[in-house]
């Protein structure tokens, strides 16, 4: 079936039982949303111009709804893949708890509402960036890249890197070097983060036919790329300090966390390629979540401590 036909028609099956509220919440990918909301909020907080608290709250809400909307459309489109993977087969669509048309309708409506809310609450620059993030995640990553290339995470990671730049734009009305630096921080963090997951979930991706890097290029090349990205990420993580947006409280945290991230990548690199459990990759995946959370928490903390 062509991608166009996949978009317009086709169902895994109709809902087997009435959907619960929790099922619709799960469609919005709340775990992903929490990270998106956090990085978007930090973009607002460290901007040189602070919007009214109510406008800032609406901006963060719009970012959350936009993220959830993209997640719902992603789940609608990938329901066939999700049914094949142990990690995702219990999601609402492959499990038959939500009808595909309901998921698509929810995603489209929330997409439109989130962009309109951002435009009314803040400015058109932030609204345009939010629209671009949603469209990029749905059409570039989900529909175009995910099933075609092992670079899906590298290019598609741009969608998840938009929120801090959107938050900055919501506060300032523009996109500055600092906003771009925050974008690049998340963008370069995404490949080693997801490839660590893909290493110990490679059987899932192979079964579903998703060309993740460990499936296509093997574990050794994946580990090499993970190490390269953590090395490139380290100076980018320092950019907010080097650009003068925050001080060396954040800079010290960024240096320490980046050194630890590189250390995890080195441990993964030295692990035997035929190790089935990949405990080192699991530890790196978990640390990668901590890495981004700590860096983004350190940004406003630096502002509070240094002034």
Buried (B, 14 or more C-beta within 10 A) or exposed (E): EEEEEBBEEEEBEEBEEEBEEEBBEBBBBBEBBEBBBBBBBBBBBBBEEEBEEEBBBBBBBBBBBBBBBBBBBBBBBBBBBBBBBEEBBEBBBBBBBBBBEBBBEBBBEBBEBBBEBBBEBBBEBBBBBBBBBBBBBBBBBBBBBBBEBBBBBBBBBBBBBBBBBBBBBBBBBEBBEBBBBBBBBBBBBBBBBBBBBBBBBBEBBBEBEBBBBBBBBEBEBBBEBBBEBBBEBBEBBBBBBEEEBBBEBBBBBBBEBBEBBBEBBBBBBEBEEEEEEBEBBBBBBEBBEEBBBBBBBBBBBBBEEEE
